Amino acid sequence: MEDSGKTFSSEEEEANYWKDLAMTYKQRAENTQEELREFQEGSREYEAELETQLQQIETRNRDLLSENNRLRMELETIKEKFEVQHSEGYRQISALEDDLAQTKAIKDQLQKYIRELEQANDDLERAKRATIMSLEDFEQRLNQAIERNAFLESELDEKENLLESVQRLKDEARDLRQELAVQQKQEKPRTPMPSSVQAERTDTAVQATGSVPSTPIAHRGPSSSLNTPGSFRRGLDDSTGGTPLTPAARISALNIVGDLLRKVGRFNKVKERVKDSRSGFPTFYEWSWIIGTGVQTRFLPEPRVRSVPKPNRWPSLWAEQQEQRWW
């Protein structure tokens, strides 16, 4: 279009110009055709390559689709298995929770039962300690009662021996009094004063002997003896030997009988006091009053009291030791 407005000087110049222009366009066309041919060839090659790639991609896509389908199936299977396992796990968890709740309840009950058992054990230990202490106290009282009974039995034996001796002395005093009366009737009294004194002593002894029963008491055995003074024993030996006694010996024997009877009366009074009182044993002064002045006094044996050890901070061990010692 631009060439249409161009002016030429001659026709030859215009012809040359258009020839050159035609050659230029022809050359361009040839180049364009060459490029088109090359493009077509390249496009064909590229198309073939693309087709190959497409086939590969389709093949791969098919493989991926099959793999996807397989994975989906596996996923469904896994989901089903997971649902089943989840439901089973939930059931197991609920069952375990129920078991845990029951176990906790049983544990609480057992702890409560253990506390009750501990309290009962403490109560039993306290009762055991109290029982052992009461048994110890009972044993002490039993020992004291046994000693007291033994002492009272010995005193009763002594009292019976004294009563037997007093009965023998009463009989002897009666015989002596009869002999003395016979001798006083046969012989004239030389000194009136001693005879009156002897008569008064005889009456005193006879009055003292009146408080004791005249029935004889059975002997317990040859081992039962009485602690009498030496003169009284000699008087008894002389009386049993059959030798006659002098008036002074008879009067002394009567005096001894009176003293023994007074002591027996005192002993009976103290025995009544012992039965009425709570102490159980007469005191030292009471024994001195029983025995009287001029006679050697004696002390009573104290009752044996076994001390009970105090429980330490291990009460169960102390209770076992006490129980073993008791049995």
Rosetta blueprint (number, residue, H / E / L):
1 M L
2 E L
3 D H
4 S H
5 G H
6 K L
7 T L
8 F L
9 S L
10 S L
11 E H
12 E H
13 E H
14 E H
15 A H
16 N H
17 Y H
18 W H
19 K H
20 D H
21 L H
22 A H
23 M H
24 T H
25 Y H
26 K H
27 Q H
28 R H
29 A H
30 E H
31 N H
32 T H
33 Q H
34 E H
35 E H
36 L H
37 R H
38 E H
39 F H
40 Q H
41 E H
42 G H
43 S H
44 R H
45 E H
46 Y H
47 E H
48 A H
49 E H
50 L H
51 E H
52 T H
53 Q H
54 L H
55 Q H
56 Q H
57 I H
58 E H
59 T H
60 R H
61 N H
62 R H
63 D H
64 L H
65 L H
66 S H
67 E H
68 N H
69 N H
70 R H
71 L H
72 R H
73 M H
74 E H
75 L H
76 E H
77 T H
78 I H
79 K H
80 E H
81 K H
82 F H
83 E H
84 V H
85 Q H
86 H H
87 S H
88 E H
89 G H
90 Y H
91 R H
92 Q H
93 I H
94 S H
95 A H
96 L H
97 E H
98 D H
99 D H
100 L H
101 A H
102 Q H
103 T H
104 K H
105 A H
106 I H
107 K H
108 D H
109 Q H
110 L H
111 Q H
112 K H
113 Y H
114 I H
115 R H
116 E H
117 L H
118 E H
119 Q H
120 A H
121 N H
122 D H
123 D H
124 L H
125 E H
126 R H
127 A H
128 K H
129 R H
130 A H
131 T H
132 I H
133 M H
134 S H
135 L H
136 E H
137 D H
138 F H
139 E H
140 Q H
141 R H
142 L H
143 N H
144 Q H
145 A H
146 I H
147 E H
148 R H
149 N H
150 A H
151 F H
152 L H
153 E H
154 S H
155 E H
156 L H
157 D H
158 E H
159 K H
160 E H
161 N H
162 L H
163 L H
164 E H
165 S H
166 V H
167 Q H
168 R H
169 L H
170 K H
171 D H
172 E H
173 A H
174 R H
175 D H
176 L H
177 R H
178 Q H
179 E H
180 L H
181 A H
182 V H
183 Q H
184 Q H
185 K H
186 Q H
187 E L
188 K L
189 P L
190 R L
191 T L
192 P H
193 M H
194 P H
195 S H
196 S H
197 V H
198 Q H
199 A H
200 E H
201 R H
202 T H
203 D H
204 T H
205 A H
206 V H
207 Q H
208 A H
209 T H
210 G L
211 S L
212 V L
213 P L
214 S L
215 T L
216 P L
217 I L
218 A L
219 H L
220 R L
221 G L
222 P L
223 S L
224 S L
225 S L
226 L L
227 N L
228 T L
229 P L
230 G H
231 S H
232 F H
233 R H
234 R H
235 G H
236 L H
237 D H
238 D H
239 S H
240 T H
241 G H
242 G L
243 T L
244 P L
245 L L
246 T L
247 P H
248 A H
249 A H
250 R H
251 I H
252 S H
253 A H
254 L H
255 N H
256 I H
257 V H
258 G H
259 D H
260 L H
261 L H
262 R H
263 K H
264 V H
265 G H
266 R H
267 F H
268 N H
269 K H
270 V H
271 K H
272 E H
273 R H
274 V H
275 K H
276 D H
277 S L
278 R L
279 S L
280 G L
281 F L
282 P L
283 T L
284 F H
285 Y H
286 E H
287 W H
288 S H
289 W H
290 I H
291 I H
292 G L
293 T L
294 G L
295 V L
296 Q L
297 T L
298 R L
299 F L
300 L L
301 P L
302 E L
303 P L
304 R L
305 V L
306 R L
307 S L
308 V L
309 P L
310 K L
311 P L
312 N L
313 R L
314 W L
315 P H
316 S H
317 L H
318 W H
319 A H
320 E H
321 Q H
322 Q H
323 E H
324 Q H
325 R H
326 W H
327 W L
